[in-house]
Structure formats: C-alpha cells, structure tokens
Amino acid sequence: MTQTRAHNRRIVLARRPRGAPSAEDFRLESVPLPVPGPGEVLLRTVYLSLDPYMRGRMNEGPSYAPPVALGAPMTGQTVSIVEQSHHPKFQAGERVCAEVGWQDYGLSDGRDLLRIGAMPHLADALGVLGMPGLTAYVGLLDIGQPQSGETVVVAAATGAVGSLVGQMAKIRGCRVVGVAGGAEKCAFAVGTLGFDACLDHRAPDLPQQLKGAVPDGIDVYFESVGGAVLAAVVPLLNVGARIPLCGLIAWYNLDKLPAGPDRTPQLLVTLLRNRVKLQGFIVFDHYDRRSAFLKDMEGWVKAGKVKYREHTIEGLEHAPQGLMGLLQGDNFGKVVVHVADP
C-alpha cells in the first residue's frame, strides 16, 4: 500500500510525572518509518485509545505490566491498518487491533493482533466492542454476578467501562445507581443509559445522597475510582456484597499517601463482618471470554439495549492533553484519538 507519510510521528515519555502529568512529561518526535523484518507487519494507526491505566505505566516500580521507558513511545491500544506484511497470516489492507502505542506507525510480529471484522465504526473496537467492554463484561458478570432485584452501584458511571456496567446490570434486572462528575453526565446516565439514579461525586453530602438512593443497601459495587466514592459506599455494603475492582483513578496521581482519616479499619471490618468479596482483576487475564463477550455485546447493541458515547480527539499531537483531561474527568464517554483516516 502507498505510504501516507514519509516519517513516523511518535509521542514519547520525556520524564516521569510527580503527581498529575503535565505537557512537559511528553515529547513529540519525528523519526524514520520502521521497516518490517521477516515475520513482521508494518501497521498504520487510525485510532488510538486513551485509558486511565496509562497513568500507572508512566511510573517506575513493580506493577502488572512493565513501565514505559523514558524516551520510548507511550503505550496504548490502537486500531491499525496493515501497510506491509512479511507475515504469512496477515495481508496488506487488513484492519486489526494492535499495541502500536502513541505513534503513526509500528511493527508487530502478529502475536498481539486481533482482526476486526465488518465493524461499521472502527473505534468501537477500542470501546464498546473492545477492552473497556470486555472489562465491564468480565467484572460485572463473572465477578459481580448480579442477580435480579439486587442493587448495583457503578463509579465513573458515564465512562467507557461504567456506562456499560450499568446497562448490563439493568439487563440482568437490577436497580442501578451511578456516580459521575456533574449534572450533565448524571442526566445522561438516567435519561439515555437507563440508570435508576445518578449522583454527582463532587457533592459534599454524597454519603447522605447515596444512602437515600440505596434503601436496600448495595449488593454489587463496580469499583474503578476509589477516593470519596469508595468511602461513601463501604458503610452501605450488604452481607455477601461483591466488589469487582478494575481501577482507582482518584489515587493515580498521588505521590504520597493521602491525608487522613485512615479508613482501612472500617473497610476491612466491613469486608469481614459482611462477608464481602473484593476482587481485583486485569482484563488481559480474561481474553478467553472475548468470544462470549462479543456475541452478547453485539446483540445488545444491535437490539438497542446498550448505548454508548464516544469522546473523539483529533490529531496524535493532542493525545497528551487528552490523557490529562481524562485523568481529571473532563471526558464524556470513551476517549479515542483520531490519528488518520483508514
């Protein structure tokens, strides 16, 4: 295929953040196009996914995945086009999900590639039909195991994961209460996504509001935030409640432990006394569920039972600002960067 650029733009990690990331932590570079070797493919980025986990990958130290090296491109999942192929299983022109990261072009040996079928909107492979969707599916259905008539509380209720969690819980016959940032997002959660109620996490009386919204207590709390939302939830957990834990975005920018009070005793006593299951999970441990997830989610979307919203940023050069905004809650829906046309 004809190359659309004679060089490769990439955004690299210039320094490790202290607290919230800033523009100085990133650097835009222009380098020669990578050349695929035997068994490799050259990929051109169409869409780049921005996700909260990226903040953790900017730090040094042990985690579930290696940190981004200084001077290396920021990590990230992409929708890409195969530009050149020296791999027997992939042909030029194919559309794939890849791990190209924050750059126009990248190489792959094929092991990380997932073909995208006849998808009307390619960015859906990074959202409702991609990693966030699978995260919501596994976390709620496999770990949360909601039963009809139970109460499910969802943090970050209009985000890429939380919006799907709440709608799947409604499909399962649950009462769903969301927590989101601001009146507009809460109105969307109730009016468009079908939540029973939604509360603004910025409200000073959030604990009292949440207590009033869950008169029968909380059976499932889908956790991706931490902070004040978790503090409000813990006293309301029912016996046998389940907490799928996929993130803690309220604490990602901390460079030291938060100021008190120390709520660890309250949390642990509640987990013990009420026999609460708290389970952290990372989505890449559950790729065996992908086929079942796609079958169910595609059906729900087609039937109008699941709706979703996309927050599109134009241009690779704006990815740093997009991630900084995402970590502050400025986004509304799944955040993707439109890097180039297919």
N, C-alpha and C positions, 0 to 999 in steps of 0.2 A: 504494500500500500504506500501511497505517497506521503512522505513526512509533512506535517503541517508546520513544524518548527525546525530550525537548524541548530537549536541548542536546547538545553534542559534547564528550566527554572526549578529551583527547589528551595524550600524554607527549612533551615537547619536550626538546631538548638544552639544558641550562641553562649548562653550561660544558664546556670541553674537558678530558678526563682527563689527568692526569700519571701514567703507569703504569696500574695496574689501575683500571677505572672504580669509582666509589663512588655511593651513593644520591644524593649532593649534585650529581652531574653531570646528573641528570634532574629534571624538574618536571612534575607532573600539573596540567593546566589544564582548565577548563570554558569553552567558547566557544559562540556560536550555531551552529546547524546550517548547513553550507554549502548554497547554493542553486544548482542546476544551471542553466546558461545554454543557449543554443541549441547543439545537437550534443553536449551533455554528459549524463552519468548521475550520479545520487547513489547511492553504494554504502554498504552497512552491513556492517561487519566481523563475521564469525562466528569465524574462526580467524586468528591472527597467527603467522607463522613467526619463530623466533629462530635466527640463524645467526652463525657466527664472523666473517664478513666485516663485520658491523655495527660491530665494534670499530674497524676501519680507517676507516670512514666518519665516525667521531667526531673524527678528526684533521684538522687543516688540512694543506695541501700537495698536490702532484700525485699522482694515482692513476688507476685505470682508470675511476673514476666520481667526480663532484663530492662533496665532503664535505657532511655535514648542516650547515646553517647554524645558528648559535646562535639559540635561540628558535623553531626550526622543529621539526615532529614528527620523531621518529626514523624512519628509512627501514625498510621491511620489506614482504615479500610477504604477501598475505592471501587467504583465501577469503572472498568477499563476496557479498551479495545485492543485486541491482539494486532499489533502493527507488523511484526515479523515473527516467524516461528521456525525454530530448529528443533521442535519437539514433536514427536510422532502423533500425540493425542490432541494437538491444538493447531487450528488453521488461522491464517491471517483473516481478520474481519470478525472473528468471534467476540462476543460480549461476555465478560467474566467479572466476578467479584474477586478482588485481589488485595494484597497488603503493600501497595506501592508507597503509601505514605504521602507526605506533603510535597509532591513534585509532579511535573508534567509527564515524565516517563520513568519507567522502572523495569527491572528484569525479574523473571521468575523461572524456577525450574519446574513449575507446574504443580507442585505439591500443595500450594496454598490456594489454588484457583478453583472457583466454583462457576460453572457455566450458568448464564442467565438465559432463561427460556424466552418465550414470546411475551415479554413484560411491556405493557403499554407505556409505563413511565420508569425509566431505568433507575432513578434514585430510590424507588420503592425497595430495591434490593439492599439498600443500606438502612431502611427504616422498617415499615410495617411488615415486609417480607424478608427482612434481614436480621442482623444481630440484635437490635433492640426488640424486635418482635419475638425472636426466639427466647430472649432473656425474660420477657413478660410471660411467655407461654410456660416455660420450664419453672420459673419461680412461683407463679400462681398455682398452676395445675398440679405440678409434681411435688412441690414443697408445701405450698399453702393449702392445697387440697380443699378448696371451699365447697361447702355444702349448701343446698338451697335453704334459704331463710336465715343464713348467717350474716354477720356484719363484717364487711371488708373496708379497711381504711387504706388509702393509697396516697403516699407522699409524692411530690412532683407530679401532680395529677394530670397536667396537660403536656408533659414531656413525652419524648419518644417512647419510653417504656411505660410510664404510669398511665398514660391515656389508654393504652391497650389493656393493661391490667384491669382497670375499672370496667371497661366494656366486656371483657371476658367474664368478670365476676357477675355482671348483670345477666349475661347469657346463662350462667350457672344458677340464676335465681337468687342472688344475694342482694342485700342492701349495701350500697356503695357510697362512702363518704370520701371525697377527695380533699387534699390540702394543696393549695397552689399559691402563686405570688400575684395577688391583685384581683380586683373585681372583674376585669375583663376575662382573665383566664378562668375564674370561677364560674362566670356566666357561660362560658364555652363548655366547661365540664358538665354543667347541668343541662343547658339548653341543646347542645349538639351531641355530646357524648352519652348523655342519658344518666349521669350520676344522680343519686338521690339528693345529695347536698355537697357543697364545696366550701371550704373555709380558707380565708387568707392567712398564710403563715406569718404575716407581719403583724397581725392583730395582737395588741398587748394582752388581751383576755382570751387568747387561743385555747388554753386549757379548759376554761369555762365553756367556751363555744363548742369545743369538741365533746365535752361531757354531755351537753344538751343534744348534740347531733347523734349520739350513740346511746340511747336509753337502755339498750340491752347489752352494752359493753362491746368489746372488739374481739372478734374471733380470728381474723387474719389481718395483719399489718404488713403491707409490702413496703419494705424499707430501702430507700435509696438516698436519704437526706441526712439523718441524724439530727444533732442540734436540738433546737427548741421543739421541733415536731416530735421527735422521739420522747422527749421529756413529758410532753402532753399525753402521749399515747400510753406510756407504761402503767400509770395507775388505773387504766380502763381495760386492761387485758383480761379476758375471761380465762377460766380454767380450761386448759387444753388449747389455748390460742397458739397460732403458728406465725412466725416472722421469717419470711424469705428476705435475705439481706444481700443486695447486689451492689450497694454503693453507700457512701456517706459524704455527699458533696458539700455539706455545710462545714466539714472539717478539712477539706482537701488543701486549703491554703494556709493551714496553721503551721507556724514554725516553732511553736511550743504548746504545751498543754493549755487548754482554755482555763480561764478563771473559774472559780467555784460557782455554785456548790458542787461537790463530788457526788454525783448521782449513782455511782457504781453500786453501793449497798442496796439502794432501792430497786435497781434493775435486777440484781442477782437474787434478792429475796423474792421479787415478783416471779422471776423465772422458776425458782424452786417451788414456792408455795402454790402457784397456779399451774405447775407442770407445763410451762410454755416451751415450745420448740423454737429455738433461734438457729437458723442455718444459713451460713454464708455460702455463696456459690459463684462460680465463674463460668460464663456461658460456654467457653470453648471445651469445658468438660462434658458438655451435653449435646454435641453435634450429632449423636446417634438419634436424637429426637427431631432432627431437621425435617425429615420426610413427613412425619405425622404433623408437625407444626405447619408446614407449607400447605398440606392438604386442608387442614382445618381453617387456617387463616385466609387462604384464598377463597374458600367457600363463604366465610363470614363477610369478607369484604364485598364479594360479588352479590351477596344477599342483602347488603346494606346494614348488617348487624354490627360491623366495625367501621368506624370513620377515623380519619387521621388528618393531620395538618403538617405541612412542611414549611420550614423556615429556610429559604434559599439565599445564600450569599454569592454574589457574582465576583469571580476572579480569585485565583490562588493567592494573590498578594494580600487579600483581605482575610485569610484564614486566621492569622494571629488575633486580630480584633474579634473575629467570630468566636474563637475559643474563650477569650477573656470575657466576652459578653455572656456566653453560655454558663460559665462558672459563676456569674453574678445573677443569673436568672433572667437575662434580657431576652432570651429566645422565646418563641411561641411555637412549639411543635418540634419535630425532628430537624436538626440543623445539618444541612449539606452545603458544600461549596461547589458551585458550577464552574468547573475548570475549563472545559472545552465542549464543543458540540460533538455528537457521536460521529 
